[in-house]
Amino acid sequence: MPKSASDIRVNLLALIASSVVLYLLIAFTELPNDRVLQIVAFVLFVPMAISEFLNSPRIKQPVKRVGRITEIFPRSIGVLISVGSVAFVYWLLPEYSGTFYDPFYKLCHDYGKFLVIALPFYIGFVVKYIDDSKDGYYSLGMAVLGDRSYLDADQLKHHFLGWAVKGFFYPLMYIYALGKIEWIKSISIDFDTATFLEFFDIAIGLLYYVDLIFVVVAYLCTLKLFGAHIRTAQTTLLGWSVALACYQPFWSFVSSYYVKYGNGLVWHQWLSDQPALIYLWGFVIIALTAVYTMATVAFGLRFSNLTNRGIITSGPYRYMKHPAYFCKNLSWWFISVPFVVVSDWEQAIKCCLALLMLNGIYYLRAKTEEKHLSTDFTYVRYSLEIRSRWKAANWRQPIAANQRAI
């Protein structure tokens, strides 16, 4: 099995540290939700960043004594062009004019000026350790300065697609995470009288909080200094379509008109007269959600849809290629119980087919991701290893020599 690009042990330690800080901030301060989220995200980031920096093979010896101005200035221009392109899209599209995105814009306003000031210093530090003078930022900056010899169409395609991924997903994830912070602050439970369903709701909510806090940190920190930069981005229309269909604002349309699988009944209502089954069913949902969350934790700083930021082979990914998709989709069957007849069999069949359609969307997401990542030799090795583990005939046999060479 290839070594994972991220150390899940460090990620778990970072999670514990950030969780302790979250508890202390909520219990002993009255900080607003955004400040709580930012502090907790920073605490989560630091251990993972230090680990990535110290373990990166690219920084054992500095490649330059200092970052020259001829390298810093073009890259700075390239970064500003990239950020400006995303900002222009926000200004242009009506979707981003609503108040929903105000917390994200406040974040940009609060920290944007400091990031601009820090930008050349960060770039100077990066170029001291990484000899990569022809990345997308450099070629963009040099083009603005009049030298187009560094422009590469394929490189720029991946560069701007990577920024499109960050520009689309980060505002959503940040705002959802803020909502989770507000929800955590509101948790109030009497352990003497609380029901299993109350504990169930809290467990599921906290698991999704963990998922979101990692995602918030990862989408923001696509930093080459820590090896968490975007190598390549998904380039196919199908890959983008099936991914975006699962997120707002597209999900509202898709879920309302095409994959409306809810029948008005949820699992605990269906099992209300069977207490023992409620416990069993609920624990299965919690277990599936926990595996889904651990799949995100395994990525650490490298989580991202539609991009390759390093191949993850630890945690749930040690046993299957798509644990998050598999567990999330299976949990929906347990939660929504579309197979239960509420009014008539026709409705139950429609609900089941609708959920199967959603499962199909995730299947396409998985397949388009595999095709994209198959350009990475490490992923090919990983994929072959997983395949061999799941083939009963090869369960204890090593991968053939000719397969290793692929």
N, C-alpha and C positions, 0 to 999 in steps of 0.2 A: 504494500500500500504506500503510495507517495506520501511524503510528509505534508501535513496540513499547512496552509499558508498562515493560519492563525492558531495560537495556542489557547485552547478552550479552558485550560486551568487558570491562566491569567485572566481570561474574560470572566470566569466565575468569581475570582477574587475581586475583580473590579466591580462586579455586580454586588457582592456583599458589602464592599466599602461604600458604594453609592446608596445602597439601601439603608445602611446605618445613618448616613448623612441625611437622607430623605426623612427618616423617622425623627431625627433631632431637629431638623428645620421645621417640620410640621408641629412637633410637640412643644418646642420652646421658642419659636419665633412667629411673627405675623407677617412674614414676607409674602408679597403677591405671588401668584402661581407662576408667572413667567420667570421671576428670579429664582424660585425654588427649582424649577425645571433646568434653568441654565447652570446653577451650582451643581445639581446632581449629575447633569450630563458631563460637566467638566471633571468631576471626581471619577466618573466612569471612564472618561477618555484617558486620563493621565497614566494609570498603570498599563493600559493596553498600548499607549503610544510609546512609553519607555521600553516596554518589552519588544515591540516591533523595531524600534530604533537600535537597541543593543544587539538584537539577533539578526539584523539585516546583513547579508554578506556583502552588500554594496558599500558599506561604510567602514570597513575594517581599516582602510587607509584613505585619508583625504586625497582626492585626485588633484586638488588645487590648493594653494595656500590661502587664497581669498577669492571671492567671487568678483570678477572684474566688472566694471561699469558697462563694458560692451556686451556682457552677458545678462546683467541685471536689468538694464533699461529696456531692451527689446522684450524680455519676458514680462516685465511689468506692464508694458503696453498690451501685450497679448492677453494677460489676465483681465485688464480693464475692458478690452474689446469683448472678451467672452462674457464677463458679468454684464456689460452694457447690452449685449445682445439679448440676454435673458430678461433684463429690465425692460427693454423695448417691447418684448412679447407681453409682459405683464401690463404695460401701458396700453398696448394695442387691443388685447382681447377683453371683451366685456366680462368674461368669467372672473377675471382678477380685479374687477372694479367694485365688487361687493364687500360688505363689511366682514364677511367670513374670514378674509385674509388679513384683516387689520392687525392681529397679533404678530403675524409674520412680518408685516411692514414695520411694525414697531421694533421688532428685533433688528431688522436691517438698519433702521434709523439710529438705534442705540449703539450699535457696534460697528457700523459700516465705516465711519471715519477713522476709527482706530485700526481697522484692518487695512485700510488704504495706507496709513502711515507705516504700519508694520510690514507691508508687502515687500518693499525692496530689501529689508533686512532679512526676511525669511528667505527670499530668493537667493540672496548672497550666501546664506548659510547652506542652502540646498546645493548650489552649484559647487560649493567647496567639497562636497562628498559625492556628488553624482555627475558624471561626465555624460550629459545627454543634451548636447547643444542644439539638437534638431527636433525638439518636441514641438507640439502644436503652438504653445505660447511663443516660443522663440521664432518660429516661422511666420506667425501672424505679426509679431512686432517688427521683424525685419522687413516684411512686406510693406508695412506702413511707413517704415523709414526708407523705402525705395529699393530694397534688395529682395526680389521675388525668387531668387534661385533656390531658396529653402522650401518653397511651397510644395506640398505633396497632397494631391487631391484625396487619396485614401486616408492619409493621416488626419487631415482636416475634417473629413467626414466623421471619423470616430471621435475626434475632439469635440465637435459641436453636438453630435448625438449624445455624448457623455454629459455635456452641459444641459442638454434637453432633459435627460433623465433626472439630473439633480434639480433643475428648475421646476419640473412637474411634481416630483415626489416630495421634496423637502418641505415646502409649505404645508402640504397636507399632513405629513407625519408630525411636524412641529405642533400644529394646531390640535391634532388628535391627542398628542402627548399632554398638552396643556389641559385638555378635557379630563384626562386620566388623573392628573395632579389634583384637579378640583374634586374629582370623585373620591380619591383617596382621603382628602381632607374631610370629606363628608361621612366617611365610614363611622358608623356607630353601632355597636353590637353588644348585646347582653349575653355573655357566655352561658349563663344559667338557663336562659329561656330560648336561646336562638335555635332555629330549626336547621336541619341539614341543608335545605335550599338556600338559607341565608349564607351559610358557610360556602356553599357551592358558588353562589354569585360572587362572593368576595374572592374566592380562589381563581375563578375564571378572569375576573377583572384585573387581579394582580398579575396573572400570567400575561395578559395582553399589555399591561403596563410595561413589563420587562421587555417584551417584544418591541414596543414603541420606543423606549428609551435607548435601546441599542440602535434601532433604525435611525433615530434622530442624530445620534452621534456619528453613525457611519456615513449617512448621506452628506453631512457637513464636512467630514474629514477625509476627503479624497486626496490625501497628501502624499506626494512622492517621497518625502523625507521618511515616512513610516512604511513605505511599500504598499500603501492603501490606495494608490492612484488607479485610475481606470486604464486598463490595457487596451481593451477593445469594447465597442458597444454593438448591440444588436442592430443589424442593418436591414432586416427584412420587414416588409409591411405587415405580414402575418404575425411575426413576433411582437411587433409593437401593438397591433390591433388587439390581440388576445390578452396582452398584459394590461393595456389601458382600459379595456372593457371591465376589468375587475375593480376599478377605482373611480372615485368621484372626479369630475361630474358625469362621466360616462356610465357608471354603475347604476345611477338612478334610472336612466333610460333602459338599460339592458335588463335590470331586475324587474322593472314595471311591465315591460312589454314582451320579453322573450324568455326569461328564466324565473318566472314567479312561481316558486315551488312551495311556498307556505300555504297550509290549509287552514290556518287559524287556530291550530292546536300545537302546543309544545309538549315536549316529552314528559314533564312531570304532571301535566294535566291528564295525559293519557294513562299514566301509571299511578294516579292519585289514590286508588284503592288497593295498591300493592306496595306497601312501604319497603319491603326487602328489595324489590326490583328497583325502586327509586334510588336506593343507595348504590346498587350495582351499576345501574345505568349512568348515574351521576359520576361515579368514579371513573367509568370508561371515558366519558367526555373530558373529565379533568386530565386523565392520563394522555389522551390524544392531544389536548391543548398544550400540555407540558412538553410533549415531544416537539410539537410545532414551535414552541417558544425556544426550546433548547437548540433547535436548528438555527434560529436567528442568533442566539448567544454564540454558537460555534463560529460564526463569521467575524465576531468582534468588530473591528474598524472597517471590515471589508464588505459588509452587507450592501447589496444594491440590486434592484431589478435591472434587467436588460443590459448588464455589463459584465465584463470579466475583470475582477480585481484581485485575482489569486484563487487557486483551487482549494476548497475546503474538504478535508477528508476525515475530520474528527467528529466527535459527538454522534448524533444520529446519522450523519453522512458516512460514517464508517460502515453502516449496514445497508443503506440504500441510497440511490441517487437523488430522490425527491421526497425526503421524509416530511418536509413542511407541507407540500401540496397533498401528499397522501393522507396525512393525519387531519389536516384542515377539511378536506373533502369528506372523509369518513365521518368526522364529527358532525358535519351538517346533517347527515342521515340520522344520527342519534338525536340531534337537537330538534329538528323540524318534523321528524317521523312522517314524511310525506305519504308513506304506504298505508297509514291508518285511514280507514273509511270514516269520514265525518258526515258527509251528506249522501254520497253514492260512489260506486266503484269508478265511474268515469272521472270524477274529480281526483281520486287517489292516483289513477293512472296518469292523468295530466301532470300532477305534482311530481310524481316519480320521474316522468320523462323530462320535465323542466330541470330537475336537479341533475339528471344524467347529462343534460345539455351543458349545465354549468361545470360538471365534472369533465366533460369533453373540452371545454375552454381551457381548463387547467392542464388537461392532457396535451393540448396543443402548445400551451406555454412550456411545458416540460420538454417537448420534442424540439421546439424552436430554440430553447436554451441549449439543449444537447448539441444541436447542429452548430450553434454559435461557438460553444466552448470546445468543440472537437478540433478547432484550429490550434488549440493549446495542447502540446504533447503531454503535459502533466495530467490533463483531464482524460486524455485517451488511455493513459496507463491506469488511472483511477477507475474509469468506466469498465475496462477489461477486468480489473480486480473484482469489482462488484459483481460483474456478470459471472465470473468464475465461482464466486461464493454462493450465488443463488442457483447454480446448476448442481443438482444433486450428484451427478456423476463426477463432477470436478470439485466436490466440496473440500476435499483435503489435498487436492493436487495443485502444485504451483502453476502459474501461467506459462504456457509454452514459450520456448525461446523466440520463435518467430513472432509471437504476439508482443513480447517485450520490445521488439525492435520497431513496432509500428509507431 
